[in-house]
Amino acid sequence: MKLAELIKDVDGIKGTDGNISETEIACLAMDSRQKEENGLFFCVKGERFDSHKLAGEAVKNGAVALVTEEKLSLNVPQIVVENSRAALGVISGKFYGEPSKKMQVIGITGTNGKTTTAHMLAAILKKANKKVGVIGTLGIRYAEKEVPTELTTPDPIDLQRTLADMVLRGIKYVVMEVSAHALAYHKTDGVVFYACIFTNLTQDHLDFFPSMQAYKEAKIGLFTSQKCPIAVINGDEETGREIGHAIEAYNPICKTVFYGISTPTDAFAVVTDESLSASECVLNINDKLSRVRLSMAGRYNVYNALAAAACATELGVSSEEISLGLTSMVGVEGRLQRVGCMRGANIYVDFAHTPDGLEKSLETLRAHCKGRLICLFGCGGNRDKGKRPLMGATVAKKADFAILTSDNPRYEDPLDIIGGIEKGYRRFSVRYVIVPDRKKAIEYALEILKKGDILLVAGKGGEKYQEVMGIKYPFNDQDIIERALEKKGV
């Protein structure tokens, strides 16, 4: 494709240099080491690197043109833009034939609940005999393909390549998690959404965003874009109501659908029964009723189901298909998932890694706990340090005992991370132990269980690795628990 054609929809072009009308582009690249003939290389500024400095290497490896934020002393055509990442999103979409326009893409954003809501909506659509693809934390799944990912939202080149392949394989609906980082980095700028869902907003990622306001504004940006014609919003959330006002001001052609439990909304639920194995409820979506038995505990999962059901209704799915889709789900990997039993004590694994997420999971388990509620958890290294004492305080108040351990320490000393957790924990309780090695911590937790206890192993959920000093070692909480139980003959 000609370079001039690729850039025609890019905003913020400050200037061009060279023969862009005749330059043929055969591939897109962000890695200067990638050897590609007739490549277009994107110079981006990151937290730790600036690939403008690597443009010369990219040219040696086959790049015939550059997208850059400053004119470089290289003899190839250059497109100088205000924001290379924004240009990358738009150009990637154009290069792969704007695949999102050929499907109905649903974006889901929020601090918690993105993965569960995505899989609930996918289950509903499948029951309605729709061909569905899912992109998110648990990987990319479509047309019998399962591709693991390291990022909740892939980088634009991979994302658009994947969407294009979905089109080729007959996918008609794509349910996609959209992280705050993805929005800040303009990863979805080349995606045209059919609908977007907002779940909630609580503290997270303040290592990246300078404030909660900046984090919130990144989320709101998804809905104020003209690429979001339908917005499905949690009306019980203050931020959800802010999004509604922002849509009125900046995207008035967008249809808004609010869902909730405690405030009057377009979609609401009446919970009729709750247990650790299921929640039974009636969903009222614009006065159309769906009786649902969710094989998942927790009031927050009723919210997730409401979001999925309200969006499915906008996609033309019937109340019966919504009920069948949600009832057919057996849960989502690593999301308050029961993984075993020891001496009459139930063991759960959960992805909860924020103060709010931990609080909701512990409150759900507490309501059905006849013995001690024990929580094993840590915090990620090189991430939002401010939430460490908050998570410690939450667990101290909501659990009877805790095992403080490592999560993904990355480049930090695990004991330094645990020290941050302790500051909050010790304000409310001294009932805890420290076992930095997560495998040993799990084994210790199993040893102290008694009949009626519940153990929550939190923070990593379905993750298959533990990241230490830049290396991702194979590690999965459920596997560790199951092997330990097997050794004990359980």
C-alpha positions in Angstrom: 0.0 0.0 0.0 1.2 3.5 -0.8 2.4 5.6 2.1 0.2 8.5 1.1 -2.9 6.3 1.2 -1.9 5.0 4.7 -1.6 8.4 6.3 -4.6 10.2 4.8 -6.7 9.8 7.9 -4.0 10.6 10.4 -4.6 13.7 12.5 -1.7 15.9 13.8 0.6 15.6 10.8 3.1 18.5 11.2 5.0 17.8 8.0 6.2 15.2 5.5 9.6 14.7 3.8 10.4 12.6 0.8 8.3 11.0 -1.9 5.3 9.7 0.1 3.0 9.2 -2.9 5.2 6.6 -4.6 6.7 4.8 -1.5 5.3 1.3 -1.2 4.8 -0.1 2.3 4.7 -3.8 2.7 4.8 -4.1 6.6 4.6 -2.1 9.8 7.2 -2.3 12.6 7.9 -0.9 16.1 11.0 -3.1 16.7 14.1 -1.7 15.0 15.7 -5.2 15.0 12.9 -6.6 12.9 14.2 -7.3 9.4 11.4 -6.4 7.0 11.5 -5.3 3.4 9.7 -2.1 2.5 8.7 -1.5 6.2 7.2 1.6 7.8 8.9 2.1 11.2 7.2 4.0 14.0 9.4 6.1 16.3 7.7 6.2 19.7 8.7 7.7 23.1 8.1 5.3 26.0 8.7 5.3 29.7 12.2 3.8 29.4 13.2 4.2 25.8 12.9 6.5 22.8 13.0 4.6 19.5 13.8 7.7 17.6 17.3 6.8 18.5 16.9 3.4 16.8 15.5 4.7 13.5 18.9 4.2 11.8 19.0 0.6 12.7 15.4 0.2 11.4 16.4 1.6 8.1 19.3 -0.8 7.8 16.9 -3.6 8.5 14.5 -2.7 5.6 12.5 0.3 6.7 11.8 2.6 3.7 9.9 5.3 5.7 9.4 6.6 9.2 6.6 8.0 11.3 8.3 10.3 13.8 7.7 13.1 16.2 10.8 15.0 15.0 12.7 15.3 11.7 15.6 12.9 11.7 18.8 13.0 9.7 18.0 9.9 7.6 17.5 9.7 3.9 14.1 8.1 3.8 10.6 9.6 3.6 9.4 10.8 7.0 5.9 11.7 8.4 6.4 14.0 11.3 3.4 13.9 13.6 2.3 15.2 17.0 1.8 11.8 18.5 3.4 8.7 16.9 1.3 6.3 19.0 -1.9 7.9 17.8 -0.7 7.7 14.2 0.3 4.0 14.8 -3.3 3.1 15.7 -4.9 4.8 12.7 -2.3 3.6 10.2 -2.4 0.0 11.5 -6.2 0.0 11.0 -5.8 1.3 7.4 -3.0 -1.1 6.6 -5.1 -4.2 7.5 -8.2 -3.0 5.7 -10.1 -1.4 8.7 -11.3 -4.8 9.9 -13.3 -3.3 12.8 -15.7 -1.8 10.3 -16.5 -5.2 9.0 -17.6 -6.6 12.4 -19.4 -5.4 15.5 -16.6 -4.7 18.1 -17.6 -4.2 21.7 -15.0 -2.6 24.0 -15.1 -3.1 27.8 -13.2 -0.9 30.2 -13.1 -0.4 33.9 -10.8 -1.3 36.8 -12.4 -4.6 37.7 -14.8 -7.0 35.9 -13.5 -6.5 32.3 -12.6 -10.2 31.8 -15.7 -11.7 33.4 -18.0 -9.3 31.5 -16.3 -10.1 28.2 -16.7 -13.8 28.7 -20.3 -13.4 29.8 -21.1 -11.4 26.7 -19.3 -13.9 24.5 -21.3 -16.8 26.1 -24.6 -15.0 25.4 -23.6 -14.3 21.8 -22.6 -17.9 21.2 -26.0 -19.1 22.5 -27.5 -16.7 20.0 -25.5 -18.6 17.3 -23.1 -15.7 16.6 -19.5 -16.1 15.6 -17.5 -14.4 18.3 -13.9 -13.5 19.1 -12.6 -12.5 22.5 -9.5 -10.4 23.2 -8.3 -9.8 26.7 -6.3 -10.8 29.8 -6.9 -14.5 29.3 -5.7 -14.3 25.7 -7.2 -14.1 22.2 -9.9 -16.8 21.3 -11.7 -17.2 18.1 -12.5 -19.8 15.4 -10.9 -22.6 17.4 -7.8 -20.6 17.9 -6.3 -19.7 21.3 -3.4 -17.2 21.4 -1.8 -16.3 24.7 -1.1 -12.6 25.2 1.1 -10.6 27.7 -1.1 -7.5 27.4 -4.8 -7.0 28.1 -5.1 -5.0 24.9 -2.5 -5.9 22.2 -0.3 -3.3 20.5 -2.0 -1.8 17.4 -0.1 -3.8 14.8 -0.9 -7.1 16.5 -4.4 -6.0 17.3 -5.3 -5.0 13.8 -3.6 -8.1 12.3 -5.8 -10.2 14.6 -9.0 -8.4 13.8 -8.2 -8.8 10.1 -7.7 -12.6 10.6 -11.0 -12.7 12.4 -12.7 -11.1 9.4 -11.2 -13.8 7.2 -12.5 -16.5 9.5 -16.0 -15.3 9.5 -16.1 -13.7 12.9 -19.0 -11.2 13.2 -18.7 -10.0 16.8 -15.5 -9.1 18.8 -15.6 -8.6 22.6 -12.5 -6.8 23.6 -11.1 -5.7 27.0 -9.7 -2.1 26.7 -7.2 -1.2 29.5 -6.5 2.3 30.7 -2.9 1.9 29.4 -4.3 1.0 26.0 -6.3 4.2 25.9 -3.4 6.3 27.1 -1.2 4.8 24.4 -3.9 5.2 21.7 -3.9 1.5 21.0 -7.5 1.5 19.9 -7.4 4.7 17.8 -7.8 2.6 14.7 -10.8 0.6 16.0 -14.4 1.5 15.3 -16.5 0.2 18.2 -20.2 -0.7 17.9 -20.6 -0.4 21.6 -18.5 0.2 24.8 -19.1 -0.9 28.3 -17.9 0.7 31.6 -17.8 -1.5 34.7 -16.3 0.6 37.5 -13.4 2.7 38.6 -11.3 2.2 41.7 -7.6 2.9 42.5 -5.1 1.2 40.3 -2.2 2.0 38.0 -1.1 5.1 39.9 2.5 4.2 39.0 1.6 5.1 35.4 -1.1 7.8 35.8 -0.2 10.9 37.8 -3.5 10.9 39.6 -6.9 9.2 39.9 -8.3 12.0 37.8 -5.9 11.3 34.9 -6.8 7.6 35.2 -10.5 8.4 35.1 -10.1 10.7 32.1 -8.4 7.9 30.1 -11.4 5.7 30.7 -13.9 8.5 29.9 -12.0 9.1 26.6 -13.3 5.8 25.2 -16.9 7.0 25.4 -16.5 10.6 24.2 -15.0 9.4 20.9 -17.2 9.4 17.8 -16.2 5.8 17.5 -18.6 4.8 20.3 -22.2 4.9 19.1 -23.6 2.9 22.1 -22.4 3.2 25.7 -23.4 0.7 28.4 -22.6 2.3 31.7 -22.7 1.3 35.4 -25.2 3.8 36.7 -24.5 2.9 40.4 -20.9 4.3 39.9 -20.1 8.0 40.3 -17.7 7.7 37.4 -20.4 6.1 35.4 -22.6 9.1 35.9 -19.7 11.4 35.0 -19.3 9.4 31.7 -23.0 10.0 31.0 -22.6 13.7 31.4 -19.4 13.7 29.3 -21.2 11.8 26.5 -24.0 14.5 26.5 -21.4 17.2 26.1 -18.9 15.6 23.6 -20.7 12.7 21.9 -24.4 13.5 21.9 -25.1 11.0 19.0 -24.1 8.2 21.3 -26.9 6.1 22.8 -26.5 5.6 26.6 -27.8 2.6 28.5 -27.4 2.6 32.3 -27.4 -0.6 34.4 -27.4 -1.0 38.2 -28.9 -2.5 41.3 -29.3 0.3 43.8 -30.4 3.2 41.5 -33.1 3.5 38.9 -31.6 2.4 35.6 -32.5 1.1 32.1 -31.3 -2.3 33.2 -31.5 -3.6 36.7 -31.4 -6.8 38.7 -33.3 -8.4 41.6 -31.2 -11.0 43.4 -33.4 -13.8 44.7 -30.8 -16.1 46.2 -27.0 -16.1 46.8 -24.6 -18.9 47.7 -20.9 -19.6 47.2 -21.7 -21.7 44.2 -24.3 -19.5 42.4 -26.4 -16.3 42.3 -30.0 -16.4 41.2 -31.5 -13.3 39.9 -34.0 -11.7 37.5 -32.6 -9.2 35.0 -34.9 -6.5 33.8 -33.6 -5.0 30.6 -35.9 -2.3 29.3 -38.8 -4.2 30.9 -37.8 -7.5 29.3 -37.1 -10.1 31.9 -34.5 -12.8 32.0 -34.3 -15.3 34.9 -30.7 -16.3 35.4 -28.7 -18.7 37.6 -25.1 -17.5 37.6 -22.6 -20.2 38.5 -20.5 -17.5 40.1 -20.7 -16.0 43.6 -20.7 -12.3 44.4 -22.9 -9.3 43.9 -20.3 -7.8 41.6 -20.8 -10.7 39.2 -24.5 -9.7 39.0 -23.2 -6.3 37.9 -21.0 -8.0 35.2 -24.0 -10.0 34.1 -26.2 -6.9 33.8 -23.5 -5.2 31.7 -23.3 -8.1 29.4 -27.1 -8.5 29.1 -27.7 -4.8 28.5 -25.1 -4.8 25.7 -26.5 -8.0 24.2 -29.9 -6.5 24.1 -28.5 -3.6 22.1 -27.0 -6.2 19.7 -30.5 -7.7 19.1 -30.2 -10.7 21.3 -33.4 -12.0 22.9 -34.1 -12.3 26.6 -34.2 -16.1 26.3 -30.8 -16.2 24.7 -29.4 -14.0 27.4 -30.7 -16.3 30.1 -29.4 -19.4 28.4 -26.0 -17.8 27.7 -25.4 -16.6 31.3 -26.8 -19.8 32.9 -24.6 -21.9 30.7 -21.4 -20.3 32.0 -19.4 -22.4 34.5 -17.2 -19.5 35.6 -14.1 -17.7 34.4 -10.6 -19.0 35.0 -9.0 -17.4 38.0 -12.0 -15.3 39.0 -13.1 -16.4 42.5 -12.6 -20.0 41.3 -13.0 -22.9 43.7 -10.0 -25.1 43.1 -10.1 -27.6 46.0 -10.9 -28.6 49.5 -8.7 -29.5 52.5 -10.0 -30.9 55.8 -13.4 -29.5 55.0 -12.0 -26.0 54.1 -12.7 -24.6 50.7 -9.9 -23.0 48.6 -10.4 -20.2 46.1 -8.2 -18.5 43.6 -8.9 -15.0 42.5 -7.4 -12.3 40.3 -8.3 -9.6 42.8 -5.3 -7.2 42.9 -6.8 -3.9 44.0 -8.2 -2.8 47.3 -11.7 -2.8 45.9 -11.3 -6.1 44.2 -10.0 -7.8 47.4 -12.8 -6.2 49.5 -15.5 -7.5 47.2 -14.1 -11.0 47.0 -13.5 -11.2 50.8 -17.0 -9.9 51.6 -18.5 -12.5 49.2 -16.6 -15.3 50.9 -17.3 -14.0 54.4 -21.0 -14.3 54.0 -20.7 -18.0 53.7 -17.7 -18.8 55.9 -18.3 -20.9 59.0 -14.7 -20.9 60.2 -11.8 -18.6 59.6 -11.4 -16.5 56.4 -7.7 -16.7 55.4 -6.2 -14.6 52.6 -2.9 -15.2 50.9 -1.8 -12.2 48.8 1.0 -9.9 47.7 1.4 -6.9 45.4 3.1 -6.5 42.1 6.5 -4.9 42.0 7.3 -1.7 40.1 3.6 -0.8 40.1 1.3 1.5 42.1 3.0 1.5 45.5 0.2 3.6 47.0 -2.3 0.7 46.9 -0.1 -1.6 49.0 -1.0 -0.3 52.4 -4.6 0.0 51.2 -4.7 -3.6 50.3 -3.1 -4.5 53.6 -5.7 -2.6 55.5 -8.5 -4.1 53.5 -7.4 -7.7 54.2 -6.7 -6.9 57.9 -10.3 -5.7 58.3 -12.0 -8.3 56.1 -10.1 -11.5 56.9 -9.2 -13.4 60.1 -5.7 -14.2 59.1 -3.3 -13.4 56.2 -0.2 -14.8 54.6 1.8 -12.0 53.0 3.8 -13.2 50.1 5.2 -12.3 46.6 3.0 -11.6 43.6 5.1 -10.6 40.6 8.0 -8.8 42.3 9.6 -7.8 39.0 12.6 -5.7 39.8 11.8 -5.0 43.5 12.9 -6.9 46.6 9.8 -8.9 47.7 10.4 -7.9 51.3 10.2 -4.2 50.4 6.8 -4.8 48.8 5.6 -6.8 51.7 6.8 -4.0 54.0 4.5 -1.6 52.2 1.5 -4.0 52.7 2.4 -4.3 56.4 2.1 -0.5 56.9 -1.6 -0.7 56.2 -2.2 -4.2 57.7 -0.8 -3.5 61.1 -3.1 -0.5 61.6 -6.0 -3.0 62.1 -4.5 -6.4 62.9 -1.3 -8.3 63.8 -2.8 -11.7 62.7 -0.5 -12.5 59.8 2.7 -14.2 58.8 5.2 -13.4 56.1 6.3 -16.2 53.7 8.0 -14.4 50.7 8.2 -17.6 48.5 4.7 -17.9 47.0 4.9 -21.7 46.6 5.9 -22.1 50.2 3.3 -19.6 51.3 0.6 -21.7 49.6 1.9 -24.9 51.1 1.9 -23.2 54.6 -1.7 -22.0 54.1 -2.9 -25.5 53.2 -1.3 -26.8 56.4 -3.2 -24.5 58.7 -6.6 -25.0 57.3 -9.4 -26.4 59.5 -13.0 -27.5 58.8 -15.2 -24.6 57.9 -12.3 -22.3 56.9 -12.1 -20.6 53.5 -8.7 -19.8 51.9 -8.5 -17.1 49.3 -5.3 -17.1 47.2 -5.5 -13.6 45.6 -3.7 -11.5 43.1 -2.7 -13.7 40.2 -5.8 -15.6 39.2 -5.2 -17.5 36.0 -1.7 -16.2 35.3 0.7 -18.8 34.2 3.9 -17.1 35.3 5.7 -15.2 38.1 7.9 -12.3 36.9 11.2 -11.9 38.8 14.0 -9.7 37.6 12.7 -9.5 34.0 12.2 -13.3 33.7 8.8 -14.9 33.6 9.0 -18.3 35.4 6.2 -20.8 35.0 3.9 -20.5 37.9 0.1 -20.9 38.4 -1.6 -20.8 41.7 -4.2 -23.4 40.8 -1.5 -25.9 39.7 0.5 -25.3 42.9 -2.6 -25.9 45.0 -3.6 -29.0 43.1 -0.1 -30.6 43.3 0.1 -29.9 47.0 -3.3 -31.5 47.6 -2.3 -34.5 45.5 0.8 -35.0 47.6 -1.4 -35.1 50.6 -3.7 -37.6 49.0 -6.6 -35.2 48.9 
